[in-house]
Amino acid sequence: MSQNITIREAKISELNQILRLYKDLHSKDEHLPDPNKIREVWNTIINNDLTKCLVLISEDKIRSTCILSIIPNLTRGGRPYGLIENVVTSKQYQRKGFGSYLLKSALDLSWKEDCYKVMLLTGRKDEKIFRFYEKTGFKKDIKTGFIAYP
């Protein structure tokens, strides 16, 4: 990757940039209508030591982001596991390696935190997306995922 990029945890002041990116993730997503609720959720994410909002910065702008949660665990020798959600790269920067670089950094951070595994779910059915995740170190068909909604 030839561009100068940085991956780090998001700053509290970067909420609006991340919300703009999320429009590329779920264009028909249910938006948080109350600005106070948005700030409350954002403060919870930023101030939680076990949740990391990682951002990839290029040209002084956030181009890609994901949430990494480190979940304490009483099995596997007490080693935690990781969960990655809300992986998104700005549409105009997709297929340039940013997402892969971000996910590999999230995995490196997980291993540094002594996670014994990291899980990621996708609702996408596109084989290209599956290959993208596999290329960054994830394996499919190991376990079966189930989701319940209220």
C-alpha positions in Angstrom: 0.0 0.0 0.0 1.7 3.2 -1.2 -0.3 5.8 0.7 0.6 7.1 4.1 -2.0 5.6 6.4 -2.5 5.4 10.1 -4.6 3.0 12.2 -5.6 4.0 15.7 -8.5 4.2 18.1 -11.1 6.9 17.1 -11.2 10.2 19.0 -14.4 11.5 20.6 -14.4 14.4 18.1 -14.6 12.0 15.1 -18.2 10.9 15.6 -19.5 12.7 12.5 -16.9 11.2 10.2 -17.8 7.7 11.4 -21.5 8.3 11.1 -20.9 9.4 7.4 -19.0 6.2 6.8 -21.9 4.1 8.3 -24.1 5.4 5.5 -21.9 3.3 3.1 -22.4 0.3 5.4 -26.2 0.4 5.8 -27.9 2.9 3.5 -31.3 2.0 4.9 -30.2 1.7 8.5 -32.5 2.9 11.3 -30.8 6.2 12.4 -30.6 7.4 15.9 -33.0 10.3 15.9 -31.9 12.0 19.1 -28.5 13.7 19.0 -28.2 13.3 22.8 -28.7 9.5 22.4 -26.0 9.4 19.6 -23.5 11.2 21.9 -24.4 8.9 24.8 -23.8 5.8 22.7 -20.6 7.3 21.3 -19.3 8.2 24.8 -20.0 4.6 25.9 -18.0 3.2 23.0 -15.1 5.6 23.4 -14.9 5.2 27.2 -15.2 1.4 27.3 -11.7 -0.2 27.7 -13.0 -3.4 26.1 -14.5 -1.8 23.0 -12.2 -0.2 20.4 -13.5 1.8 17.5 -10.6 1.5 15.1 -10.1 4.0 12.3 -7.9 4.0 9.2 -6.7 7.5 8.4 -5.6 8.5 4.9 -5.1 12.0 3.7 -6.2 13.2 7.2 -9.6 11.6 6.8 -11.2 8.5 8.2 -11.5 6.1 5.2 -12.3 2.9 7.1 -13.5 1.8 10.5 -14.6 -1.2 12.6 -15.6 -2.0 16.1 -13.5 -4.5 18.1 -14.9 -5.8 21.3 -12.7 -7.8 23.7 -15.0 -10.1 25.7 -13.8 -11.6 29.0 -14.1 -15.3 29.2 -14.0 -18.0 31.9 -13.1 -20.8 29.5 -10.0 -21.3 27.4 -7.7 -20.6 30.3 -9.5 -17.3 31.0 -8.4 -15.9 27.6 -10.8 -13.4 26.1 -12.3 -13.5 22.6 -12.8 -10.8 20.1 -15.8 -9.7 18.1 -15.6 -7.4 15.1 -18.6 -5.5 13.9 -19.5 -2.6 11.6 -16.6 -3.0 9.2 -16.9 -0.3 6.5 -14.7 1.5 4.0 -15.8 4.6 2.2 -17.2 3.5 -1.2 -14.6 5.5 -3.1 -11.7 3.8 -1.2 -12.9 0.2 -1.5 -10.7 -2.3 -3.2 -7.6 -0.4 -2.4 -6.5 -2.6 0.6 -7.7 -0.3 3.3 -10.3 -2.7 4.7 -7.7 -5.6 4.7 -5.1 -3.4 6.5 -7.7 -2.3 9.1 -8.9 -5.9 9.8 -5.3 -7.2 10.0 -4.6 -4.5 12.5 -7.7 -5.4 14.5 -6.5 -9.0 14.6 -3.1 -8.0 15.7 -4.6 -6.0 18.5 -6.8 -9.0 19.5 -3.7 -11.3 19.6 -1.9 -8.6 21.7 -4.9 -8.7 24.1 -4.4 -12.5 24.3 -7.7 -13.4 22.6 -7.9 -17.0 21.7 -10.2 -16.3 18.7 -11.9 -13.4 16.9 -15.3 -13.7 15.4 -16.9 -11.7 12.6 -20.4 -12.0 11.1 -21.6 -10.7 7.8 -25.1 -10.4 6.4 -23.7 -10.1 2.9 -24.0 -13.1 0.6 -21.5 -12.0 -2.0 -18.6 -14.5 -2.5 -16.2 -11.5 -3.0 -16.9 -10.4 0.5 -16.3 -13.9 1.8 -12.9 -14.0 -0.1 -12.1 -10.6 1.4 -12.6 -11.8 4.9 -10.8 -15.1 4.2 -7.8 -13.2 2.8 -7.5 -11.2 6.0 -7.4 -14.4 8.1 -11.0 -15.4 8.9 -12.2 -18.9 8.1 -15.8 -19.7 7.3 -17.7 -23.0 7.9 -16.0 -23.6 11.2 -19.0 -22.8 13.3 -22.6 -21.9 12.6 -23.8 -18.5 13.5 -27.3 -17.8 14.9 -28.9 -14.4 15.5 -32.0 -13.5 17.4 -33.8 -10.2 17.1 -36.4 -8.9 19.5 
